[in-house]
Amino acid sequence: MYNPAVTVKRIDVLIRILNGRKFMINPNAVRAYSSDGKITIGNVSKDISSPKKIEYVPKKYLITEDLQLKSLSQSTLRNLRWMMQKDILGQDMFLLGRPGPSRRKVALQYLELTQREIEYVALSRDTTEADLKQRREIQSSTAKYFDQSAVRAAIEGRVLVLEGIEKAERNVLPVLNNLLENREMHLEDGRFLIPASRYDKLLKEHGPEEVSRWRLVRVDENFRVIALGLPVPKYSGQPLDPPLRSRFQARDVATVGYGEHLSSLKDDAPQVDTRKLEQVLSAAYALISPELQQISLPDFPVDNLYAAALILERNQEIPIHKLLYILYPYNTFLSRDHIKNVEAVLHNLNIDTKPKWNISLRGIELTENQAVVNMDINGKVSQFGVACGGRKSKSEMRGFVKTEYQALLLNELLLSHSVGDFCVVGPKGCGKSLLVSQLAALLGYTIEPIVLYQDMTARDLIQQRTTLDNGDTVWKNSALVEAALKGHLAVLDGLHRIHASTLAVLHRLVHDRELQLHDGTRLLRHDRYDELVSSGLTQQELEESGVKRIHPAFRIVALAEPPVIGTGQQWLSPEILSLFLFHDMRNLSKDEEIFIIKSLYGDISNPLHSIIDLADQLRKSEDSTLKNLSSSLSTRQLLRIASRMAKYPADSSYETVQRTFLAKFLPNLARRALDSASQKIGIEPPSKFGIFNREPKKIECSVKNGILTIGNTSTDIFKTEALTKVPDILFYDVPQHMRLLEWLLQDFLLGNHLLLVGNQGVGKNKIADRLLQLLNRPREYIQLHRDTTVQSLTVQPTVRDGIVIYEDSPLVKAVKYGHVLVVDEADKAPTHVTCILKTLVENGEMILSDGRRIVPKDMLESSGGNVSSFIPVHEDFRMIVLANRPGFPFLGNDFFASLGDLFSCHAVDNPSIDSELELLRSYGPDVPQDIMKKLVQAFAQLRNMADQGQLTYPYSTRELVNIVKHLQKYPEEDIATAIGNVFDFDRYSKDMADALLEVLHSSGLPTEGVLDGRSKEALKKLQMTIERTSGKDVSSPKHGKEDPDNQPHVGGNTWAGGTGGRDTAGLGGKGGPYRLDKGHDVHQLSDAEKDDVPEHVKKAAREMNRKAFEERLKEIKMSEYDAKLYGQFLRAVQPQIGALRGVLAELQAKKKERQWSRHQTSGELDDGKIIEGLTGERSIYRRRTEQEPPPGSPPDKPKRLRLVLDVSGSMYRFNSYDGRLERSMEAVVLLTEALKGYEARIRYDMYAHSGEEHALELVRVDRPPENEKKRLQIIRTMHAHAQFCWSGDNTLPATKHAISTLANEDADEAIVLILSDANLRRYGIPPEHLGTILTSDPRVQAHVIFIGSLGDEANTLLRKLPVGHAHVCMEVASLPHIMQQIFASSLLQNT
């Protein structure tokens, strides 16, 4: 068992021993020296020859003085000596080690030492054979082959450095196997690489002409390969292919020892306080100790201690904990247990985890190349230089209100900015982008905004391919490369979204400030480039060699949202920890938000104050449901609400809250929790509800003298020449829609982009179009779908006359011309595609894939890029996004959760009864009023049932309008026919049909012929009837032949388990003895044909059915009486079983949705590889395939469910009073039947408690009941225990046991359902104690369901327990429904 205290004591002793030694390493262990033409390390020597291209040799990784190497530790020298041995032997090397730059640094030090030219490739999942061997380019209308890094290195005798071996997809690297083993490779252009010795021999024997005719190419004898990789499986990635592995010699580049590291840091930061440096180092080495590695603690980024030492040298008063936390922000990405372990280590090393921390900026002076910062830290002023941009005028941002917290964060960012690149991690909408913009304004930086998305490739990050006007293919630098060359601030927005292997291309740029691009260009750190120039090379020569200078002011800033703890692989991996310094950013506090809102919009009204209070309560809540809701009230959204209320004051905050959270569409439990939290703050439904209940006074809409007025809101009608793009629709003004249109108009006039969310058929498109019609605004329309890509959303590449041209999408056209972009079905596109809208909506800025840049007009001067590539954002541009509600049954992607706080959100619901009647009267003026009234009432009831989860389909106004249109056009037809047009979808679901018939009947609508057959009236009026029959008679019932391949069989009378046939056991046919489901689609014969079976055949089928039933009972050793008894319980919950299984099936289907696989040789043309297609490459297609989990990712964990049942004496005693025990037994049947077949996805067990037991095991997690008999046995055990147990109550111990034991299991999610009678008072148990236990562990969602109550005891308890965790069930039918609701809502929240 791991004990952090013991480990830390051992490390303490070790550090004290180390600190007592003045000289850590024997200086004579390994010595290195160089002389002209020769290098010797220890006893290994190697001759050095001058490189052909000195600019390709790594620079400034070594420091030499008087022929003696300086600043190299003994461990580094040992590594270099080993590499020299392997080099002399002509062997290729594989350097392993922790994430970070140390492996690469050793390789580059060796190349500098031996004066070898480098070819560098950062491997990723997008690396293909063409990136390594040869790539085709078009020149003068001809496709030509150009050698890539591996081939260039082989021919020129360079060293090929392959970094990130574990990131390349399988079967890509084996292309190098023969080159590694035999120094041979066949090239695409017909040439053949052969080893130097063989080439020289052939040249001698056959002469140069003959060898040239054979197209042989000599591989230089100095060619070597150095591979850099992480050990897999300790780290995630592809395991090494055995044939590839066998061709390398491996060496572990272990972390440098404590003493060596300390002395090297002292050399780098000579002014630093050694005692403090030792403390930092001690903590770092303790955190990477083997003992802490055993508990899977992510690696501390030891290589970043260099940056910490520089910060400490310049700011001696900075607390040690602050310094460590910048390197290792453990609260952000570790679980609670791991955080305790880390803090135990720090505590034992006497590091204060809550130190005094006051930092204030005294001033900044901008000089020619840098800014000098004067910073006061804990009362002591320090001065240090930081890089600054080219804009010398400091500019405060418009609308930016500084708070103390943001000023503190800005000062911390300046510390990190002084030494390297950093990452700001914080929840969405907390102001990360704004803070970085403020830093840029302070230091005169130009920002290059780069939105990262999941499908982004490594190529997208650095260079894209395009064509010139003559059709030649060229590479165009990305915004990141432009930022590096010009000294801009590259802001990588969405680090949490991008695939980890895509970021591999950045590692060398961040650590070494060097980069090799796809077109062969090399970017060098400014001092390395300057040294080449001072050594005699001209800038022209360097340009011709493809070497460019990285500007010294260039910096990368990453923005990310915090990882979700406990959900598989974290984006904040050890590799990413090694890239950046980290700064946490929280949401602003209540007082800070009030200060900002007051500064911007004046005094705060009571309604706005209550919304700010609600945001504060939700963020501070320990309840996970409420905490999740808090993201909808981010600082960004609060400012939007404040801006609206300043212009359009509101009497109540209720409607604003309901709209902001889209409360109508929240899962039932979350909605209840929100309403309860709102009520505590005093946010109550107003007496005049408006849009939410009773109709307000009628809102008038008028257009007079070029002015549109809706209600109390007026605006000028827009003047446009694009009249063909202005919607022109039929729209009937109903009060509810007019109220919504006024809200939308107000938001529109405030400059907000709109998001309309609702069920299908509620009029989202109509309302959006009506608003634009009234305003006379031209519309651009784009409909999203599953296959929407970033390209199709922005610019679509196409080929015309051999030249790639980019066609503007509706989005770009809307931005250019000031039109309104309507984005329909936004929830259908993957959120990682729609997230690229973020910078456009937030800042009005976006970089397109063709290199053009959308820029707000006020940023044209300050934005990066060429002015010719700018597309100014038209001041009239707006977006209206339409999406279906999140969750079941739509199961789209949750656009609202991802980007909702960027928009002004509106829930579009079905109209109220009065509004709907008015709307229907417009469509069907001749349809009788009473019929319309009945239809409206019936649909209102159906929608209510859908909201409660009793129906899966939300019936909409669209369907009602269609029924009324039918009745208006064909008044002579009976109503049953018109209703059938909507409800025929539900004919084949008996549970659904029964529920619908009940609603139709209670509303006074005809039911004959609606869901079964056709009404007599309808049949009379038909002039011709065509009956479809199979044309075959039934003969005698039989089981049928078993198909060993289980193929689907339709019709006929041969196979068992077929569908739509006759005589055999199957589904949907006629004359068979019994139903038999083999898992295929069902082809159903009509009921009429099924009935058309002779009596003797029916009789034989019945007899065979009985016989099969008896055999099934015998098989599971169950009597007929038992089967009948079990059947009673099963029938009571049959509809709910079906509904719950439907939810599970939908979720499973969503989980298994196929993804695009790129680089295929067949399939659909990949937009991103059009130019590769032009040049003749083959792997330019993409196909949908089953997505494999990323290599090294943990397997999908099942969800865990535990049902805790009350089988105490009171359950039996009061069962006759309210049926509480029977309800519990039905709950068991519901769960066991519904989860049948889903045991791998949802593992469950059941416990019971009574006066004498607190954990009576009924179902073991690894043994779910497999048949009816075992399920009956469980409910019999419950009944017997309740009848004979001693009195007493163990609800609290049972709940505690269930939650605590489940919390320790390794599951994706854990749910505990406690069924109890509300008998706590009798045993003196305070309900608050139960509430505390229910919310005791955030890893477990616990719910108590009271299923029996004497008087009003259960409802009294409900008021005293945490909202959303307690439920009362007083009717037999509602218990399964409550369970289904808890279960479905929980699954949907976490899927």
Disulfide bonds with the S-S distance in Angstrom:
none
